[in-house]
């Protein structure tokens, strides 16, 4: 066997996973990058509006993709580039979810993939204050100059996978999982004529109907939800995908996100996380809003909960800090 795989990174136009506007791909053979691919695309029809928050993150605008082909036209080329390779992504639940949801709303099939998530693997191989891509890339000795450029992110993800394989002295992605006594994750193929829509896609379609009904009735509202209510801590979904990066984590929220804390907790719990209201010795993940990015850990622009987390980290407690964008990618 050889360390052969394709790393992938999608950027999306809005909060729905099925709205890809760009993708970067990095092909690795024998632990060496041999080819890269990049496509701009229009998201599937009806899901192609651009959210200002997404534009702020990746810099891609509607004008940039105005003449680009839609996802359904680009996906055959993406699939041909990947071939039979296992896919590797940083927060693979998001990138695999992009393929599935975009295929669903485009009414096209999608193949099955074996895959690896470098967020999950990094948690088991590095000790870091955040497992955001820039932090992990630095730990792996991989350059990353322009985070959220799909090509650079895919290239950094590939370098992280190679570094982790080297740590375990193995020569395949599957070998990494075997050396850690873990099963390699797998996602099934999607057939639009027989398979049900995923929960992420159903939720997005329901929101579209509700929004259209609200606009028609003149009751649609914009703006941010209030964070004044912490809300209850729902029970974690024990039947969630154990390969999801939030499964089994104890999550606390701080700062102002784009949705209320009760809703954020519901979404986290749906993926198997136990939500809590305060940072304690059980906390494993802190989600920080208010425009926070991972580099703010170094600048000190933090809430009181985040400062408490840094104090616990210095004492040896393993707590990961996520930005709003990273959390929203994880929960769709």
ZILIN-V768568 format. One line per field, one symbol per residue. ss: DSSP state (H for helix, E for strand, C for the rest). A space follows every 10 residues. Layout:
BEGIN
ss: ???
END
This chain:
BEGIN
ss: CCCCEEEEEE EECCCCCCCE EEEEEEEEEC CEEEEEEEEE CECCCCCCCC CHHHHHHHCC CHHHHCCCCE HHHHHHHHHH HHCCCCEEEC CHHHHHHHHH HHHHHHCCCE CCEEEEEHHH HHHHHCCCCC CCHHHHHHHC CCCCCCCCCH HHHHHHHHHH HHHHHHHHCC CCHHHHHHHC CCCCEEECCE CCCCCCCCHH HHHHHHHHHH HHHHHHHCCC CCCCCCCCCC CCCCCCCCCC CCCCCCCCCE EEEECCCCCC HHHHHHHHHH CCCEEECCCC CCCCEEEECC CCCCCHHHHC CCCHHHHHHH HHHHCCCCCE EEEHHHHHHH HC
END
